[in-house]
C-alpha cells in the first residue's frame, strides 16, 4: 500500500514517511512497516502473519508504480486525486479515486493479479450501487495477445463511442493502451482497433474526448461464405463442445455441415457470449423447427431469448449488458427476415419451413 495512518490517524504517503515512525493500516488498523529500497518504490506492508481484508499483500512493483503514474496523470489534468481512498460505505479502497469538479467520482482499479469473476462482479457492483463509476485498467499479466478465451475479456467494458473495450496500463512506457470496438467472428481471431497514449504527451482529457472512426460492418463476402463455413467447422471439429452440437444435429436428422447458410455467422458480433455464435444460432434453428409455423411477436422474442440465456458470458464490468443482449436479439430477428426464415404477417410472423430444412450434401 502507498498510504498508511500515523499516530494521529492522518494519512501519510510512503514516499514522505519517516523510517522511525509507527504507522498503521487504514483498513484493518494493524501495524505496518515502511519499506524503502532500491528495487521497489516506497510502500507500506503488514507485519508477518497479519490478515487484512482491505489490502492484499505482495503488491508488485508494477502495481505500486502504476497507481502513482495514474494518480499523477489525472492530477495533471485538473482532477482531484486520492490514492487508496477510504470508502467506508462499501468497505472498498480503489487504487486511485479521481473526480473532476462536481462530476461523478471515478474509481480506477489497476489489476495486476488474478481475480475471481465473482469477486470482480462484487467490487464493480459495490462501486456502482453507491454512485461511483469504475474503470478497470489491466497490467502485464493480462497483456498477452487478446483471444476469444482470454482472461482479460471478463473485464470487458462498454462505452458507446468506443464500443466494447479494454484498457491496459503500461508502466514501462507510462502509457495507456486502448482496445476498442472489439468484435468476434466464429473461428477467427478477435477483431479490434487499438491506440496508445503516453502520459507525458497526452492529457487524460484527450483520451476521454477521443472518438475513433468505427469500422464498417465486418462481413464475410458472399463468395467466401461456404469457404468460411468449412474453415469454421474444421477449426472447431477438435473441440469437445462441438461434439454436443453435432449430437444435436444427429438427433434431428442432419449434421453441422448440412445446416442452412443463415445459421453460420458471417458478420462480426459483440464478444459477449461464452461460446460460439454457431451454438446459439443452432439452438434457434432447433427451436424454430419445433415451433408453430405462425408465431406472435412476443412468442418469437421469448424463443430467441430462451436460446440466448445459456450462451451469455459473465461480463460484470459491462454497463447495461441487458441492452447489448437486446441488440443481439433484434439483430437476429432482422437476419431471420433477411434470410426469409420468417415473413411478417399482420398478427406476427410466418415461419418458412423450407428455410429450416437440412441442406443436401
Protein Blocks (a to p, Z undefined) as FASTA:
>chain_A
ZZdcdfkopacdfklpcfkbccddfklopacdddddfkbccdddddehiacfkbcghiaf
klmmmmmmmmmmmmmnopacdehiacfknopacfbacdehjbccddddddfbdcdfklmm
mmmmmmmmnopacdddddfklmcccdfkbfklmmpccdfklopadddddfklopadddeh
iacdehiacddddddddfklpcfklmmmpccdddddddddfklmmmmmmmmmmmmmmpmk
lmmmmmmmmmnopafklpcfklpccbdcddfbfbdfklmmmmmmmmmmmmcfbdcfklmm
mmmmmmmmmmpccdfkbghklmmmmmmmmmmmmmmmmnomaccdfklcaddfklmcccdZ
Z
